[in-house]
């Protein structure tokens, strides 16, 4: 397996994870839209706060995955000069 194949596999995995994250965010948005204010205002506020906290956590994951994709793209464009450096694919005898 060469470097470009490894990068393609990683890119595909990250994109699949991003799609799952997007689905989670859409689920939270739907839940927020269905949340109705009941007579117990504190319960409503607590539910909305929990949804907001979960959305923030998932958005942080989304940001991290997007950053990983950018790093991966930058790594795939690095030229090989024979030295081990960022973006190098190192193969050992202990595969």
Secondary structure, 3 states (H helix, E strand, C coil): CCHHHHHHHHHHHHHHHHHHHHHHHHHHHHHHHHCCCCCCHHHHHHHHHHHHHHHHHHHHHHHHHHHHHHHHHHHHCCCCCCCCCCCCCCCCCCC
